[in-house]
Amino acid sequence: MDFLKPLYYFEGVQEKYHKILAVNHIWEAIDKIEGYVKEETRREKVIIGKNTRISEKAEIEGPCVIGDDCDIRPGAYLRENVIIGNNCVIRSELKNCLIMDNSNAAHLSYVGDSILGRNCNLGAGTILSNLKLDEKPIILRINDNDYNTGLQKFGAILGDNVHTGSNALTNPGTLIGKNSFLYPNAAIKGFFPANSIIKLKQELEVVKKR
């Protein structure tokens, strides 16, 4: 069941994130983000890499680790346990998440308890929702099998090169394989294999005004 393993989502596991991604089930990595950040920020609450630009209108609570050559734009809100790789553009609310190199959340999105692989892009208004309405642990149903993640908060895991359209919504407990597209306004949950195009189909009716 390769879709449960990190290598299904990421082209190799970057050495710097090995401690997070050395898991049997990909969602187990969510709980390891906090420990990684605490270890990295023992001396400084916020670590900022070389040539990274932080807007005066961005808010950083931390602890967090920000890589090199990033652009943290006005309106960005970085809460606790955030890891941002190199060459990322951020103008969103982030909480307990890992965003790998060359990925962007540049247009007022929400990323909670989630992982984005390399070269991902979140369209404007994308929401990676992380908490069910009943606040019960999240159960994934994949290929007629139920997997109890044991996590109360679990947003989405997006493999490398996943792009979302504007106002896309992933409900708690979503897995999207690499090289996939999620179209605008689509609301999804569950597992979607690599190389998927996930579309929302709707019908518009135009009538003459009387």
C-alpha positions as CSV (number, residue, x, y, z in Angstrom):
1,M,0.0,0.0,0.0
2,D,2.4,2.6,-1.3
3,F,-0.2,5.4,-0.8
4,L,0.4,5.2,3.0
5,K,4.2,5.9,2.6
6,P,6.0,9.2,2.4
7,L,7.7,8.2,-0.8
8,Y,4.4,8.0,-2.6
9,Y,4.0,11.8,-2.1
10,F,7.6,13.1,-2.3
11,E,10.4,12.5,-4.7
12,G,12.7,11.1,-2.1
13,V,12.8,12.4,1.5
14,Q,14.9,15.5,1.9
15,E,17.6,14.8,4.5
16,K,16.7,17.8,6.5
17,Y,13.1,16.5,7.0
18,H,14.0,12.9,7.5
19,K,13.1,13.0,11.3
20,I,9.6,14.1,10.4
21,L,9.0,11.8,7.4
22,A,10.5,8.6,8.8
23,V,7.1,7.1,9.5
24,N,5.0,4.1,8.4
25,H,1.8,6.0,7.7
26,I,2.2,9.4,6.1
27,W,-0.2,11.1,8.5
28,E,2.0,10.2,11.5
29,A,4.4,12.9,10.2
30,I,1.9,15.6,11.3
31,D,2.6,14.9,15.0
32,K,6.3,15.0,14.5
33,I,6.4,18.6,13.2
34,E,6.3,20.1,16.7
35,G,9.2,18.2,18.0
36,Y,11.3,19.1,15.0
37,V,10.6,22.8,15.4
38,K,11.3,22.7,19.1
39,E,14.7,21.1,18.5
40,E,15.6,23.6,15.8
41,T,14.5,26.6,17.8
42,R,16.2,25.9,21.1
43,R,18.2,29.1,21.0
44,E,16.0,31.3,18.8
45,K,12.2,31.2,18.7
46,V,12.2,32.2,15.0
47,I,14.9,31.1,12.6
48,I,15.1,33.0,9.3
49,G,17.3,31.9,6.4
50,K,19.6,33.9,4.2
51,N,18.1,36.4,1.8
52,T,14.6,35.9,3.1
53,R,12.4,39.0,3.1
54,I,9.9,39.5,5.9
55,S,7.3,42.2,5.5
56,E,6.7,44.6,8.4
57,K,3.0,43.8,8.0
58,A,3.5,40.0,8.4
59,E,2.9,38.5,11.9
60,I,5.1,35.7,13.2
61,E,4.2,34.1,16.5
62,G,6.5,31.1,16.3
63,P,8.2,29.0,17.0
64,C,9.0,28.6,13.3
65,V,11.8,27.8,10.9
66,I,12.0,29.7,7.6
67,G,14.4,28.8,4.9
68,D,16.6,30.8,2.5
69,D,15.3,33.2,-0.3
70,C,11.7,33.2,0.9
71,D,9.3,36.1,0.6
72,I,6.9,36.5,3.6
73,R,4.5,39.0,2.4
74,P,2.1,41.5,4.0
75,G,-0.8,39.7,5.7
76,A,1.1,36.5,6.4
77,Y,0.3,35.0,9.8
78,L,2.7,32.3,11.0
79,R,1.5,30.6,14.1
80,E,3.2,27.8,16.1
81,N,5.3,25.0,14.7
82,V,5.7,26.2,11.1
83,I,8.5,24.9,8.8
84,I,9.0,26.7,5.5
85,G,11.7,25.5,3.1
86,N,13.7,27.5,0.6
87,N,12.4,29.8,-2.2
88,C,8.8,29.9,-0.8
89,V,6.3,32.8,-1.1
90,I,3.9,33.1,1.8
91,R,0.9,35.4,2.4
92,S,-1.4,33.0,4.3
93,E,-2.2,31.7,7.8
94,L,0.0,28.7,8.7
95,K,-0.2,26.5,11.7
96,N,1.7,23.3,12.6
97,C,2.8,22.6,9.0
98,L,5.7,21.7,6.8
99,I,6.0,23.5,3.4
100,M,8.9,22.2,1.4
101,D,11.1,24.0,-1.1
102,N,9.8,26.1,-3.9
103,S,6.2,26.0,-2.8
104,N,3.8,28.9,-2.5
105,A,0.8,29.9,-0.4
106,A,0.9,33.5,-1.6
107,H,-2.8,34.5,-1.6
108,L,-4.5,34.5,1.8
109,S,-5.0,30.8,2.2
110,Y,-5.2,28.6,5.4
111,V,-2.8,25.7,6.0
112,G,-3.4,23.9,9.3
113,D,-1.7,20.6,10.4
114,S,-0.6,19.8,6.9
115,I,2.3,19.0,4.7
116,L,3.1,20.5,1.2
117,G,5.7,18.8,-1.0
118,R,8.1,20.6,-3.3
119,N,6.8,22.9,-6.1
120,C,3.3,23.1,-4.8
121,N,1.1,26.1,-5.3
122,L,-2.1,27.1,-3.5
123,G,-4.5,29.2,-5.4
124,A,-6.1,32.3,-3.8
125,G,-8.4,31.4,-0.9
126,T,-7.4,27.7,-0.7
127,I,-8.4,26.2,2.7
128,L,-6.7,23.1,4.1
129,S,-9.2,22.5,6.9
130,N,-7.9,20.6,9.8
131,L,-10.7,20.0,12.4
132,K,-14.0,18.1,12.0
133,L,-17.2,19.7,13.2
134,D,-17.6,17.0,15.9
135,E,-13.9,17.3,16.8
136,K,-13.5,13.5,16.7
137,P,-10.4,11.7,15.5
138,I,-10.1,11.7,11.8
139,I,-10.7,8.4,10.0
140,L,-9.6,7.9,6.4
141,R,-11.5,5.7,4.1
142,I,-9.3,4.4,1.3
143,N,-10.2,1.6,-1.2
144,D,-13.0,0.4,1.1
145,N,-10.7,0.3,4.1
146,D,-10.9,2.6,7.2
147,Y,-7.7,4.0,8.8
148,N,-8.0,5.6,12.2
149,T,-5.3,8.3,12.2
150,G,-5.8,9.0,15.9
151,L,-5.4,12.7,15.0
152,Q,-8.0,15.2,16.1
153,K,-6.4,17.8,13.9
154,F,-5.2,16.7,10.4
155,G,-5.5,18.9,7.4
156,A,-4.0,17.7,4.1
157,I,-0.9,16.2,2.7
158,L,-0.1,17.4,-0.8
159,G,2.6,15.6,-2.8
160,D,5.2,17.3,-4.9
161,N,3.9,19.5,-7.7
162,V,0.3,19.6,-6.5
163,H,-1.5,22.8,-7.5
164,T,-4.9,24.0,-6.3
165,G,-7.3,26.5,-7.9
166,S,-8.8,29.5,-6.2
167,N,-11.2,28.8,-3.3
168,A,-10.4,25.0,-3.3
169,L,-11.2,23.3,0.0
170,T,-9.7,20.1,1.4
171,N,-11.7,18.7,4.3
172,P,-9.9,17.2,7.3
173,G,-7.9,14.1,6.4
174,T,-7.1,14.6,2.7
175,L,-4.2,13.0,0.8
176,I,-3.3,14.1,-2.8
177,G,-0.7,12.3,-4.7
178,K,2.1,14.1,-6.5
179,N,1.6,15.9,-9.9
180,S,-2.1,16.5,-9.3
181,F,-4.4,19.5,-9.9
182,L,-7.3,20.4,-7.8
183,Y,-9.7,22.7,-9.7
184,P,-11.2,25.9,-8.3
185,N,-14.1,25.8,-5.9
186,A,-13.9,22.0,-5.4
187,A,-14.4,20.7,-1.9
188,I,-12.8,17.2,-1.4
189,K,-11.9,14.7,1.3
190,G,-10.0,11.4,1.3
191,F,-7.3,9.9,-1.0
192,F,-6.6,11.0,-4.5
193,P,-3.8,9.1,-6.4
194,A,-0.9,10.7,-8.1
195,N,-1.4,12.4,-11.5
196,S,-5.0,13.2,-10.8
197,I,-7.0,16.1,-12.1
198,I,-9.8,16.7,-9.6
199,K,-12.6,18.7,-11.1
200,L,-15.9,20.2,-9.8
201,K,-18.7,19.8,-12.4
202,Q,-21.6,22.2,-12.1
203,E,-24.4,23.4,-14.4
204,L,-25.2,27.1,-14.9
205,E,-28.6,28.2,-16.0
206,V,-29.0,31.6,-17.6
207,V,-32.6,32.8,-18.1
208,K,-33.9,36.0,-19.6
209,K,-34.6,38.8,-17.1
210,R,-38.3,39.8,-17.0
